[in-house]
Amino acid sequence: MPTLRGSGRITQLCQSPDGQTLAIASSFPLLMQPGRVARMGQRLLQRLALHRRGEARPFAVLDALRLPINDIAFHPSEPVLAVAAGAYDGGHAFEGELLVWNWQTGESWSGAAPVPEVTRCRFTADGSVLEALLRPWDEDFGGAEEAFDRLYPLRLPHGPPGPPAQVRLDPAGAIIRPDLAATGAATGADPAAIDRQLEDWFGPLTRRGAIWDLAFLADGRVAATHDDCLVEIHDPAGGAARRLAQAGLHGARLLRGTSLLVACDSPPGGRTHLLRLREDRLEPLASFEGSFNFVASQDGRVLGRLDRNRAGTAAGDLLLHAATGARSWLDLGHYDVFNHALGIDGAPELFLLQGTPPGQHERKRLCRLRPDGTVESLWPLLPADGAPASHAMECLGCHVADAASEAVILAGRHYDPDPSQDGRGFLFRRPIPPAGSARRLPWPVRVPADTWRHATTATASAMVFAPEQGLVVVAFLDGTLWLLRATDGAVLAAGPVTLGGWPTIVFALDLRQGQLALGTVEGCVAVLELEALRHQTRFELA
């Protein structure tokens, strides 16, 4: 879908009865890269944005929905929208939301709750009644085998905000072949129709998905990866972005070794490709069966951890020398996308996470990979006290070397068996011993004390260290950004990130000569002066 400021993947459009306002429904992806999935704390999942003709920046947004938007209806006379949302949960039930939103006051409320998936909605001509079509509660409701083909009508009186209505579905009232026209010129499911209407309202638009990774080039330009190309090169000074593409592949990670490498993702069952970016051209470096999570070290070594759930015929984990192409296959233990991603890239050494023993995912420890492929165990991430919270997930690390010590800053999530509980996470700095001095044991003899530690409520999406300024920048999936002093962990600035005044999420960060590059969930690439961020409580990217 085309990219529009403030929107994700556009799924629905609805024009107001007077033709002056366009409602745009879009969805935002979870942070999913080859070998890494993170989701704790991400609340920006669906957005309904209102635009005036020719204005790319929305004048109002609704971010309260958690399920995909199926339909939109303007009230005939009030500044009010009804939103039908929901989806099949993949196992048994149909989950839904039916929201009413007054975009002038900013109030939104549930028209009915709880509610199964809501597929369509509309107001009656006089605006007094909100009509909707609902899925059954679950596959067994009504004793019918055609649960996916049955819809149930709902009529609610429209009025001021109040308690949500109670939903009682009558199994005998099912509609097998529904025909309910949405109010306004609703366009959904047909990408070509969406493209045409968007171009009519805003002119030609560029396709750009979420920015999965980005990196400064030597000349100050920024290379970024997203689902619509292998790599896109942006000039902060202005001018059109240059896009390098190949059918069937998209860029996922950028590896900062002796040269910049692009790790490409392919459909399940396909191959993983490594390409070298040189003078705005991509040169093939290597191709492998299976899905790998890659990191590189400053000496040009590349470590690929094989996702055991998408292994294909791959022999195991991979150690590649980018300069020579020499490779060796290793067995570094079990790897899955929630438990073993670490993301320490561009460091002097290669780092990885292993369980204890390496064939499982609990009692994780930080390890360093020697050039000969053997593993040094450094320290356990969390105390192995048997409690669920001692199990670390969704981790992200950053190598630090300064006057205080050589260290790793590590963020992650405490596992909780109850998914209804708010997430609890951690962010700490801990020293690491010099290369070659750690023991090859399941656990080191002594665990160094944390230099500093913070509790968090969202997974870290990106993290970078600025050695000249002595700062660490961390982006979180709840849409916030932290600026910390690396030596003692003091938080110098923290707050939400916004794009055009509306919340966003930063998926990627990089630093060069005091400039901070940021890539967002809706496809924006921005460059800010790092020092200007000190003591800020909000970070605007427009």
Beta strands, then each sheet from edge to edge (+ up, - down):
strand 1: 9-15
strand 2: 21-27
strand 3: 31-33
strand 4: 36-38
strand 5: 46-52
strand 6: 60-62
strand 7: 69-74
strand 8: 80-88
strand 9: 94-102
strand 10: 108-112
strand 11: 118-123
strand 12: 129-134
strand 13: 152-157
strand 14: 187-188
strand 15: 213-216
strand 16: 222-226
strand 17: 229-234
strand 18: 242-244
strand 19: 250-256
strand 20: 260-265
strand 21: 271-278
strand 22: 281-289
strand 23: 292-296
strand 24: 301-306
strand 25: 317-321
strand 26: 327-330
strand 27: 350-354
strand 28: 365-369
strand 29: 375-380
strand 30: 392-401
strand 31: 406-414
strand 32: 424-431
strand 33: 452-456
strand 34: 460-466
strand 35: 471-476
strand 36: 480-485
strand 37: 491-499
strand 38: 502-503
strand 39: 506-512
strand 40: 515-520
strand 41: 525-529
strand 42: 539-540
sheet 1: 6+ 5- 2+ 1- 14+
sheet 2: 3+ 4-
sheet 3: 7+ 8- 9+ 10-
sheet 4: 11+ 12- 13+
sheet 5: 15+ 16- 17+ 18-
sheet 6: 19+ 20- 21+ 22-
sheet 7: 23+ 24- 25+ 26-
sheet 8: 27+ 28- 29+
sheet 9: 30+ 31- 32+ 33-
sheet 10: 34+ 35- 36+ 37- 38+
sheet 11: 34+ 35- 36+ 37- 42-
sheet 12: 39+ 40- 41+
end
